[in-house]
Amino acid sequence: MHRAAGRAGPRIALLLALIAAAAGTAWHWLGPVTVAAAPPLRGPAIEAVYGSGIVEPEVMVPIGPKVSGRLIALRADEGDRVAQGQVLARLEAEDLAATGADWTSRVRLGEAELRRVEALHRRKLAADADLDRARNELATAAAALRRARELLGELELRAPADGHILRRDGEVGALLRPGDNLFWLSCCGGLRISAEIDEEDIPRVTPGQTVLIGADAFPGQVFEGRVQEITPKGDPVARSFRVRIALPGDTPLRTGMTADCNIVVARRDDALLIPATAVVAGAVWLVRDGRLVRQAVELGAGGTDSGRVEVLSGLAADAWVVTEPGDGLRSGRRARLHGGTVP
């Protein structure tokens, strides 16, 4: 009899453990779940078309030599502000200088020859043809000298307008030829963004629309621009159109920066907004009469706060929405909010 009682003890303990485990499991799956919930907010919602772009000057002028020569002096560098006519660089061309000296000598000889022939012509010792020949030779030499001097003047690279040196490609000692660009000058305008917009979205874009702009160089900041123009021809390979976005004169964005552009095509100031984290597979979880209810919703645009999304239908303004639904939620299960409130 004592042996039977001894064997019954472990069995009872095991049974009690199983009952406790079953009760814990049931409480986990059937008992009330604690959730964070809040009613929707009213606020502005923005419907936007996205495109990525590059900041660039409205006018960018290349500056390079018209004659071949070796770069012997730099008078400006990247980032400098320059004035129209300012000397930016100088080239050296020994052959061009020699050519100028040669034609200078020919002009002097031509002038002396013309004076001699004119004196002979006055004394009837030279024919009219001799006088014409001397005059033509002098005119030819003078024209060649003017051209040589013009080319010598091209050895100085000058700013064509007031502006800002964006880039310099070349070092002292480099040999430059016509077609080489030594400087890139931003002038005659401000900055803009050239953004690529998908061809499916371009019908919704029109000049004058507001553009909300973000850049990695300025995290957390949003800048504004305006749609300036849309290129009439799209890229058939990328299936996109280029949109020019004008920037204000005091923009901190710089040439060459990448930018995320959201072109505002619609705005609703009294939209019903919920956290984007509340939406799972096109539905939200509500706490109603102390129990969970799954509710399908139709979503619209994003809020001006990127963490919220607009609800077009399927949700009452006084509903309590579970903001971060986790695992284990099911319709009908009892729920309570953090702090003990049960809506």
C-alpha positions, 0 to 999 in steps of 0.5 A: 500500500505504501508502494502504491502511494509512493508511485502516485506522488510523481504521477500527480506532480506530472499531471499538475505540471501538464495542467499548468502548461495547458493553462499557460498555453490557453491563456497565451492564445485565448487570454487578453493581449496587450496592444498599442492602439490610437485613433486616426489623425486628421492632417495633410496627405500628399500624392506625389510622383517620384524621380531621382535627379542630379543638381546642375547649373542652368547654364554651364559653359566650357572654356578651352583653347582655340589654338594648341599650346602648353599651359604655363599659368593658371589664374583661377581654380575650382570654386572661384568666382570670376568676372567677365573678361578675367584671365583664367589661364595662359598658354605658350606657343613658340611656333605661333610667336615665331609666326607673329615675329615673321609677319611683323618683319614682312609688314615692315619690309612691305611698308619700305617697299611700298614707299620705294615704289611710290617714290619711283611711281611719282617720278614715272620710273615705276608702272601702275602694276608695280604700285598695285603689287606692292600695295597687295603684298603689304595688305596680305602681310598686314592681314596675316599679322593681324591673324597671328596677333589674334591667335596670340591673344587666344593664348589667354583664356578669359571668362566669357561672363561672370560666373563660378568655376565648377571644374578644372581639367588640366595642370601647368605643363599640359599640352592643350589643343582645340576641343580640350575643355580646361574649365567649366563655368556656371553662369547666367542662371541658378541651379536646377535638378534634372530628374528622370520620371517614369513614362507612366507618371509623366501625364500627371506632371505639369510645369509649376507643380511643387517638388519636395526634395531630399538629398543624402548630404542633408539627412532629415531636411526637405527642400522645395522646388518647382517643375520648370519644364518637361522634355518633349521627347522621352528615352525609349530605352529607360522609358522615362522623361526628363523633368527640369526642376527650378531651385531657389537662389538660396538653396544649399544644394550643390552641383553634382549632388543626387536628389530624391524628388517628389513632385506633388500632384495632389494634396488633401489637407483633411485626410484620415491618417494612420501609422504606416506600420499599422497596415498589414496586407491591406488591412488593420487591426482594431480594438472594438468593445475590448476585442480585436477586429480585422478591418480591410482598408483602402489606402491613398497617399502618404502623409507629410509625415512619411511615417503615416498613410492616408485611409480613403475608406474602411475606417471610422474616424473614432476607431482605435487602430493597433499601431504595431500589430504583432503575431498572435492577433486574431479576430474576437480575441480580447485585447487591452491597451497599454495602461489598462484602457479598453476602448 
